[in-house]
Amino acid sequence: MTTTPVNEPAARPAATPPAAAAGSKQQRVGSSRDMAGRKREYETIYILRPDSTSDVIAQVNQKVRGVIEAGGGTLLKIDNWGKRKLAYEVKKQLKGIYLFFSYLGTAGLLEEVERNLRLTDSVIRYYSVKIAENVDPAARTSEFTEEAFTKAATPGPDEEEIATGQATARSPFDEEEGAFDFEEAVFGGVDEPSRRGGKKD
């Protein structure tokens, strides 16, 4: 008795083992407009819970900095804008501590920064904007310093406390030695005659 061979399916290529697939991380490819050696400039603002301490702010800032640097990005500026009133209630909060990051990075870095912010409990809101494409990193000056990074972890005074006089905050108009004095430049010093047409006695 002869048997007719059954059509066997063609051999399939071996599938990648799940362990190997999980271990290899693919980098996102940029758009066709991206030039080699150039980066994109981004700004990210995130808002922390108003009761966040200096340690919490420092941890979140360090986390964001680590993501940017690990992704080949360059920090340009970091600033703590202090505690401000929100336009509307967000996660049962009426106020928040605003942090500002400006940085250069390749495609995919922004998504990674936002993913980390989304997973951080103390962050109640974040917003990012692409400022420019194809920025030459060598030509872009950075205002980032370790001192500014450390200073950004200090929660600033509440804007309402400043307005009502309850907080002791240095006004940008306070005089510093050697600082530009607008009134003196326009109206003259105390020892000079008035420039408004009157004569000094």
Backbone as JSON, one array per atom type, in Angstrom:
{
  "sequence": "MTTTPVNEPAARPAATPPAAAAGSKQQRVGSSRDMAGRKREYETIYILRPDSTSDVIAQVNQKVRGVIEAGGGTLLKIDNWGKRKLAYEVKKQLKGIYLFFSYLGTAGLLEEVERNLRLTDSVIRYYSVKIAENVDPAARTSEFTEEAFTKAATPGPDEEEIATGQATARSPFDEEEGAFDFEEAVFGGVDEPSRRGGKKD",
  "N": [[0.83, -1.15, 0.0], [0.61, 2.14, -0.9], [1.4, 5.36, 0.31], [0.21, 8.61, 0.07], [2.12, 11.53, 0.09], [1.57, 14.04, 2.49], [0.95, 17.46, 2.11], [3.3, 19.39, 3.6], [3.65, 22.26, 5.67], [5.66, 25.02, 4.62], [8.94, 25.52, 5.84], [9.23, 27.7, 8.56], [10.85, 30.77, 9.42], [12.89, 30.83, 12.31], [11.48, 32.0, 15.28], [12.15, 34.93, 17.2], [13.39, 34.49, 20.39], [11.4, 35.25, 23.3], [12.83, 36.36, 25.46], [15.14, 37.4, 24.29], [14.02, 39.28, 22.61], [12.94, 41.09, 24.42], [15.22, 42.06, 25.61], [16.57, 43.56, 23.67], [16.52, 46.85, 22.82], [14.84, 49.02, 20.78], [15.79, 51.96, 19.09], [14.03, 54.91, 18.46], [13.46, 56.02, 15.19], [14.2, 59.09, 13.64], [12.51, 61.74, 11.83], [12.48, 62.28, 8.24], [13.35, 64.8, 7.91], [15.27, 65.29, 9.79], [18.63, 66.13, 10.31], [21.86, 64.68, 10.07], [23.84, 64.53, 13.0], [22.62, 66.7, 14.14], [20.28, 68.09, 16.52], [17.07, 68.16, 18.21], [15.38, 70.89, 19.77], [13.85, 71.11, 22.87], [11.3, 72.09, 25.23], [10.2, 71.5, 28.46], [7.68, 71.7, 30.82], [6.84, 70.93, 34.06], [4.54, 70.2, 36.69], [4.58, 69.98, 40.13], [3.17, 68.51, 43.11], [1.84, 70.82, 45.52], [2.75, 70.52, 48.14], [5.24, 69.4, 47.99], [8.47, 68.57, 49.09], [11.88, 69.83, 49.38], [13.56, 67.64, 48.97], [11.94, 65.88, 47.48], [11.49, 67.39, 45.16], [14.14, 67.59, 44.28], [14.67, 64.87, 43.73], [12.88, 64.3, 41.6], [13.79, 66.14, 39.7], [16.4, 65.14, 39.34], [15.8, 62.66, 38.27], [14.6, 63.35, 35.79], [16.75, 64.71, 34.64], [18.58, 62.59, 34.47], [17.29, 60.91, 32.61], [17.37, 62.53, 30.32], [20.15, 62.89, 29.93], [20.97, 60.19, 29.68], [19.73, 59.55, 27.33], [21.27, 60.79, 25.47], [20.93, 63.5, 25.36], [21.22, 67.11, 25.88], [21.3, 69.33, 28.51], [20.01, 72.58, 28.63], [18.86, 74.63, 30.14], [17.53, 75.05, 33.42], [14.91, 75.74, 35.65], [13.21, 76.84, 38.58], [10.05, 77.86, 39.0], [8.56, 78.38, 41.19], [5.77, 78.22, 43.57], [2.57, 78.24, 42.28], [-0.77, 79.37, 41.55], [-3.12, 77.2, 40.07], [-4.87, 77.18, 36.93], [-7.16, 75.71, 36.93], [-8.6, 73.08, 38.92], [-6.45, 70.36, 39.41], [-6.01, 67.0, 39.75], [-7.11, 67.15, 42.34], [-5.76, 69.35, 43.33], [-5.11, 72.81, 43.85], [-2.98, 74.43, 43.59], [0.46, 74.43, 42.48], [3.93, 73.41, 42.12], [6.04, 74.77, 39.84], [8.27, 73.59, 37.4], [10.87, 74.12, 35.06], [12.4, 72.89, 32.17], [14.84, 73.09, 29.67], [16.16, 71.64, 26.79], [18.32, 69.74, 24.53], [17.82, 67.11, 22.19], [17.49, 63.87, 20.58], [15.18, 62.23, 18.3], [12.54, 60.69, 20.01], [13.45, 61.1, 22.6], [11.92, 63.01, 23.96], [9.5, 61.66, 24.32], [10.33, 59.68, 26.1], [11.07, 61.21, 28.34], [8.56, 62.29, 29.02], [7.19, 59.91, 29.56], [8.46, 59.03, 31.9], [7.78, 61.16, 33.6], [5.03, 60.81, 33.71], [4.87, 58.48, 35.18], [5.63, 59.26, 37.69], [4.65, 59.9, 40.92], [4.45, 62.4, 42.3], [4.18, 64.29, 40.32], [1.8, 66.3, 38.87], [0.97, 67.39, 36.48], [2.19, 67.86, 33.13], [3.85, 69.43, 30.37], [5.05, 69.66, 27.1], [7.06, 71.14, 24.51], [8.21, 71.33, 21.17], [10.79, 73.29, 20.24], [12.66, 73.87, 18.2], [14.08, 72.42, 15.21], [16.83, 70.46, 13.96], [19.1, 71.6, 15.3], [22.34, 72.76, 15.86], [24.34, 71.28, 18.16], [26.82, 72.22, 19.04], [26.8, 74.89, 18.48], [24.83, 75.92, 20.07], [24.37, 77.65, 22.99], [24.65, 76.85, 26.44], [22.91, 77.47, 29.43], [22.96, 76.04, 31.65], [24.01, 75.07, 34.86], [25.63, 73.41, 37.6], [25.08, 74.67, 39.97], [22.7, 76.06, 39.4], [21.09, 73.86, 39.0], [21.01, 72.69, 41.56], [19.84, 74.81, 42.95], [17.31, 74.84, 41.82], [15.95, 72.88, 43.17], [14.97, 73.98, 45.44], [12.02, 74.92, 46.9], [10.2, 77.68, 45.8], [8.75, 80.79, 47.09], [5.21, 81.09, 47.7], [3.13, 82.54, 45.24], [0.85, 83.98, 45.98], [1.36, 84.58, 48.64], [3.47, 86.29, 48.34], [2.22, 88.43, 47.03], [0.43, 89.3, 48.99], [2.13, 90.08, 50.91], [2.94, 88.34, 52.89], [5.03, 86.63, 52.53], [8.57, 86.68, 52.56], [10.13, 87.75, 50.04], [12.64, 88.48, 47.72], [12.41, 91.23, 45.77], [12.61, 91.7, 42.22], [13.19, 94.29, 41.73], [14.57, 95.3, 43.82], [17.33, 97.11, 45.1], [20.67, 96.52, 44.16], [24.13, 96.68, 44.87], [25.8, 98.49, 42.47], [23.92, 97.88, 40.61], [21.66, 98.61, 37.89], [19.96, 101.61, 38.12], [16.87, 102.65, 37.5], [15.29, 104.96, 38.09], [17.27, 106.78, 38.85], [18.7, 107.0, 36.49], [16.81, 108.16, 34.78], [15.58, 110.33, 36.15], [17.63, 111.45, 37.58], [20.08, 111.6, 40.26], [19.8, 111.93, 43.88], [21.42, 114.02, 44.65], [21.57, 115.54, 42.39], [20.26, 118.26, 40.39], [16.73, 118.53, 39.83], [15.3, 117.16, 36.89], [12.95, 117.94, 35.9], [12.3, 120.51, 35.34], [12.19, 122.1, 37.57], [14.1, 123.89, 40.09], [16.8, 123.04, 42.19], [16.86, 123.64, 45.66]],
  "CA": [[0.0, 0.0, 0.0], [1.4, 3.38, -1.0], [0.77, 6.52, 0.96], [0.46, 9.87, -0.61], [2.67, 12.48, 1.06], [0.73, 15.18, 2.84], [1.69, 18.73, 1.95], [3.73, 19.97, 4.87], [3.88, 23.69, 5.52], [7.06, 25.4, 4.41], [9.63, 25.82, 7.09], [9.17, 29.12, 8.92], [12.05, 31.2, 10.11], [12.81, 30.71, 13.77], [11.04, 33.23, 15.94], [13.07, 35.45, 18.2], [12.91, 34.15, 21.74], [10.88, 36.43, 24.01], [13.86, 36.97, 26.31], [16.03, 38.18, 23.45], [13.26, 40.43, 22.1], [12.78, 42.06, 25.5], [16.52, 42.65, 25.94], [17.03, 44.52, 22.67], [15.66, 48.02, 22.82], [14.98, 49.71, 19.51], [15.76, 53.41, 19.17], [13.09, 55.48, 17.5], [14.1, 56.7, 14.07], [13.64, 60.42, 13.45], [11.87, 61.99, 10.54], [13.41, 62.49, 7.13], [13.86, 66.17, 7.99], [16.38, 65.36, 10.75], [19.95, 66.09, 9.71], [22.84, 63.94, 10.88], [24.63, 65.36, 13.91], [21.81, 67.78, 14.68], [19.3, 67.65, 17.52], [15.87, 68.97, 18.37], [15.33, 71.63, 21.03], [12.58, 70.93, 23.54], [11.06, 72.68, 26.55], [9.22, 70.75, 29.23], [7.27, 72.27, 32.1], [6.02, 69.99, 34.83], [4.0, 70.76, 37.92], [4.6, 69.05, 41.26], [2.21, 68.79, 44.18], [2.29, 72.01, 46.25], [3.4, 70.15, 49.41], [6.5, 68.69, 47.71], [9.63, 69.09, 49.82], [13.1, 70.0, 48.58], [14.05, 66.31, 48.6], [11.09, 65.35, 46.41], [11.79, 68.18, 43.96], [15.48, 67.19, 43.83], [14.58, 63.52, 43.16], [12.23, 64.37, 40.29], [14.73, 66.83, 38.8], [17.49, 64.22, 39.04], [15.25, 61.63, 37.4], [14.46, 63.94, 34.46], [18.11, 64.95, 34.14], [19.15, 61.29, 34.13], [16.67, 60.44, 31.36], [17.88, 63.37, 29.23], [21.57, 62.57, 29.68], [21.07, 58.8, 29.21], [19.25, 59.54, 25.95], [22.18, 61.56, 24.62], [20.49, 64.89, 25.31], [22.02, 68.14, 26.52], [20.5, 70.3, 29.25], [20.32, 73.98, 28.31], [18.45, 75.5, 31.24], [16.55, 74.52, 34.39], [14.46, 76.83, 36.51], [12.08, 76.6, 39.47], [9.22, 79.05, 38.95], [7.88, 78.53, 42.46], [4.41, 77.71, 43.75], [1.6, 79.12, 41.63], [-2.16, 78.92, 41.5], [-3.46, 76.58, 38.8], [-6.05, 77.76, 36.28], [-8.29, 74.89, 37.36], [-8.18, 72.0, 39.82], [-5.81, 69.21, 38.76], [-5.79, 65.94, 40.73], [-7.53, 67.7, 43.64], [-4.81, 70.39, 43.74], [-5.38, 74.14, 43.32], [-1.68, 75.06, 43.38], [1.52, 73.5, 42.14], [5.29, 73.94, 41.98], [6.37, 74.71, 38.42], [9.67, 73.38, 37.02], [11.1, 74.35, 33.63], [13.59, 72.28, 31.6], [15.11, 73.31, 28.25], [17.2, 70.65, 26.46], [18.46, 69.24, 23.17], [17.76, 65.66, 22.14], [17.12, 63.24, 19.32], [13.8, 61.73, 18.26], [12.23, 59.68, 21.02], [13.84, 61.53, 23.94], [10.77, 63.69, 24.57], [8.54, 60.64, 24.75], [10.89, 59.02, 27.28], [10.95, 62.16, 29.45], [7.14, 62.34, 29.41], [6.84, 58.61, 30.15], [8.95, 59.05, 33.28], [6.97, 62.1, 34.37], [3.71, 60.19, 33.88], [4.99, 57.43, 36.2], [6.07, 59.86, 38.95], [3.45, 60.25, 41.7], [4.38, 63.8, 42.72], [3.91, 65.15, 39.16], [0.36, 66.35, 38.62], [0.75, 67.79, 35.09], [3.39, 68.22, 32.38], [3.59, 69.92, 29.01], [6.3, 69.79, 26.35], [6.98, 71.8, 23.22], [9.42, 71.29, 20.35], [11.11, 74.67, 19.91], [13.36, 73.95, 16.92], [14.65, 71.2, 14.64], [18.16, 70.55, 13.35], [19.93, 72.54, 16.04], [23.71, 72.32, 16.01], [24.62, 71.33, 19.6], [28.04, 72.99, 19.32], [26.5, 76.32, 18.33], [23.81, 76.31, 21.06], [24.97, 77.89, 24.3], [23.89, 76.31, 27.55], [22.9, 78.26, 30.67], [22.85, 75.06, 32.72], [25.13, 74.9, 35.78], [25.29, 72.58, 38.77], [24.51, 75.57, 40.98], [21.31, 76.29, 39.01], [20.38, 72.6, 39.21], [20.79, 72.57, 43.0], [18.91, 75.87, 43.35], [15.97, 74.5, 41.33], [15.3, 71.96, 44.11], [14.43, 74.75, 46.55], [10.69, 75.45, 46.55], [10.09, 79.13, 45.93], [7.59, 81.22, 47.87], [3.9, 81.08, 47.06], [2.88, 83.84, 44.61], [-0.17, 84.71, 46.74], [2.0, 85.09, 49.84], [4.27, 87.45, 47.91], [1.3, 89.52, 46.73], [-0.17, 89.82, 50.21], [3.19, 90.52, 51.81], [3.19, 87.36, 53.94], [6.32, 85.97, 52.27], [9.69, 87.59, 52.37], [10.8, 87.42, 48.78], [13.4, 89.59, 47.18], [11.83, 91.74, 44.53], [13.62, 91.94, 41.19], [13.46, 95.71, 41.67], [15.41, 95.7, 44.95], [18.62, 97.64, 44.65], [21.93, 95.85, 44.45], [25.24, 97.58, 44.63], [26.25, 98.43, 41.08], [22.82, 97.54, 39.72], [21.11, 99.71, 37.13], [18.87, 102.29, 38.82], [16.05, 103.29, 36.48], [14.92, 106.32, 38.49], [18.45, 107.63, 38.81], [19.06, 107.23, 35.09], [15.82, 109.02, 34.13], [15.3, 111.57, 36.88], [18.83, 111.94, 38.24], [20.26, 111.18, 41.65], [19.31, 112.83, 44.92], [22.29, 115.18, 44.71], [21.51, 116.31, 41.15], [19.04, 119.05, 40.25], [15.62, 117.83, 39.2], [15.26, 117.38, 35.45], [11.57, 118.18, 35.52], [12.09, 121.94, 35.14], [12.33, 122.83, 38.83], [15.48, 124.1, 40.54], [17.07, 122.51, 43.52], [17.12, 124.72, 46.64]],
  "C": [[0.89, 1.24, 0.0], [0.63, 4.53, -0.33], [1.14, 7.78, 0.18], [1.0, 10.88, 0.41], [1.72, 13.67, 1.27], [1.57, 16.44, 2.68], [2.02, 19.31, 3.32], [3.96, 21.46, 4.68], [5.37, 23.97, 5.37], [7.67, 25.79, 5.75], [9.6, 27.33, 7.34], [10.47, 29.52, 9.58], [11.84, 31.14, 11.62], [12.43, 32.05, 14.38], [12.08, 33.65, 16.97], [12.54, 35.09, 19.57], [12.44, 35.39, 22.48], [11.93, 37.11, 24.87], [14.78, 37.86, 25.49], [15.32, 39.42, 22.92], [13.13, 41.5, 23.17], [14.1, 42.75, 25.79], [16.99, 43.67, 24.93], [16.04, 45.66, 22.58], [15.89, 48.78, 21.52], [14.88, 51.21, 19.74], [14.83, 53.93, 18.09], [13.85, 56.24, 16.43], [13.42, 58.03, 13.87], [13.01, 60.57, 12.08], [12.93, 62.23, 9.47], [13.97, 63.91, 7.13], [15.05, 66.29, 8.93], [17.71, 65.21, 10.02], [20.91, 65.37, 10.65], [23.65, 64.91, 11.74], [23.87, 66.52, 14.52], [20.79, 67.22, 15.66], [18.09, 68.57, 17.5], [15.94, 69.69, 19.72], [13.93, 71.52, 21.6], [12.52, 71.77, 24.82], [9.97, 71.86, 27.21], [8.95, 71.49, 30.54], [6.47, 71.2, 32.82], [5.68, 70.61, 36.18], [3.97, 69.68, 38.98], [3.53, 69.45, 42.27], [2.73, 69.96, 45.03], [2.99, 71.7, 47.57], [4.71, 69.41, 49.21], [7.66, 69.37, 48.43], [10.81, 69.24, 48.87], [13.64, 68.66, 48.1], [13.26, 65.71, 47.44], [11.38, 66.07, 45.1], [13.14, 67.76, 43.39], [15.45, 65.81, 43.17], [13.96, 63.55, 41.76], [13.16, 65.05, 39.28], [15.87, 65.91, 38.39], [17.03, 63.12, 38.08], [15.15, 62.14, 35.96], [15.83, 64.19, 33.84], [18.76, 63.64, 33.69], [18.61, 60.74, 32.82], [17.23, 61.22, 30.17], [19.32, 63.0, 28.9], [21.76, 61.15, 29.18], [20.63, 58.68, 27.75], [20.11, 60.35, 25.0], [21.81, 63.02, 24.49], [21.44, 65.82, 26.05], [21.1, 69.12, 27.21], [20.96, 71.71, 28.9], [19.98, 74.9, 29.47], [17.47, 74.75, 32.13], [16.19, 75.66, 35.32], [13.27, 76.37, 37.34], [11.27, 77.89, 39.52], [8.41, 79.25, 40.22], [6.46, 77.98, 42.46], [3.43, 78.73, 43.18], [0.2, 78.51, 41.67], [-2.43, 78.34, 40.11], [-4.72, 77.23, 38.23], [-7.32, 77.0, 36.66], [-7.73, 73.74, 38.2], [-7.63, 70.82, 39.02], [-5.46, 68.2, 39.85], [-6.01, 66.44, 42.16], [-6.56, 68.74, 44.18], [-5.19, 71.71, 43.08], [-4.1, 74.92, 43.05], [-0.68, 73.99, 43.01], [2.86, 74.19, 42.04], [5.72, 73.7, 40.54], [7.88, 74.57, 38.22], [9.8, 73.49, 35.51], [12.42, 73.73, 33.21], [13.68, 72.65, 30.12], [16.28, 72.4, 27.89], [17.2, 70.32, 24.98], [18.4, 67.73, 23.21], [17.34, 65.16, 20.77], [15.67, 62.77, 19.41], [13.63, 60.64, 19.31], [12.57, 60.1, 22.44], [12.66, 62.18, 24.66], [9.76, 62.69, 25.1], [9.02, 59.92, 26.0], [10.8, 59.91, 28.51], [9.5, 62.18, 29.94], [6.67, 61.03, 30.03], [7.26, 58.56, 31.61], [8.16, 60.01, 34.15], [5.59, 61.52, 34.67], [3.73, 59.15, 35.0], [5.4, 57.96, 37.57], [4.86, 60.39, 39.7], [3.34, 61.74, 42.02], [4.11, 64.77, 41.57], [2.42, 65.11, 38.88], [0.04, 66.77, 37.18], [2.1, 68.09, 34.44], [3.0, 68.64, 30.98], [4.92, 70.15, 28.33], [6.06, 70.41, 24.99], [8.3, 71.6, 22.49], [9.66, 72.72, 19.87], [11.73, 74.77, 18.52], [13.84, 72.57, 16.49], [16.04, 71.5, 14.11], [19.04, 71.63, 13.98], [21.33, 71.95, 16.15], [24.08, 72.42, 17.49], [25.85, 72.17, 19.94], [27.77, 74.49, 19.27], [25.52, 76.83, 19.38], [24.46, 76.46, 22.42], [24.04, 77.39, 25.4], [24.03, 77.21, 28.77], [22.88, 77.34, 31.89], [24.14, 74.99, 33.54], [24.67, 74.0, 36.92], [24.64, 73.42, 39.86], [23.02, 75.84, 40.68], [20.49, 75.03, 39.24], [20.05, 72.41, 40.69], [19.75, 73.59, 43.47], [17.48, 75.55, 42.93], [15.24, 73.54, 42.25], [14.68, 72.69, 45.29], [13.06, 75.29, 46.17], [10.64, 76.95, 46.8], [8.87, 79.51, 46.74], [6.32, 81.18, 47.02], [3.63, 82.47, 46.49], [1.82, 84.65, 45.35], [0.42, 85.3, 48.02], [2.87, 86.3, 49.5], [3.36, 88.65, 47.69], [0.7, 90.12, 47.99], [0.86, 90.28, 51.24], [3.5, 89.55, 52.93], [4.53, 86.66, 53.76], [7.39, 87.02, 52.11], [10.45, 87.14, 51.14], [11.5, 88.66, 48.27], [12.77, 90.0, 45.86], [12.91, 91.92, 43.49], [13.98, 93.41, 41.08], [14.25, 96.2, 42.88], [16.76, 96.13, 44.43], [19.76, 96.75, 45.08], [23.02, 96.86, 44.2], [25.73, 97.4, 43.2], [25.15, 98.09, 40.1], [22.3, 98.79, 39.03], [19.93, 100.31, 37.88], [18.09, 103.11, 37.8], [15.74, 104.73, 36.84], [16.1, 107.27, 38.43], [18.83, 107.96, 37.38], [18.1, 108.22, 34.43], [15.7, 110.36, 34.82], [16.52, 112.16, 37.58], [18.88, 111.5, 39.68], [19.72, 112.22, 42.6], [20.11, 114.11, 44.93], [22.21, 116.04, 43.46], [20.24, 117.13, 41.11], [17.96, 118.23, 39.52], [15.59, 118.16, 37.72], [13.84, 117.67, 34.97], [11.29, 119.69, 35.39], [12.24, 122.74, 36.42], [13.79, 122.98, 39.22], [15.61, 123.56, 41.94], [17.43, 123.65, 44.44], [18.49, 124.55, 47.25]]
}
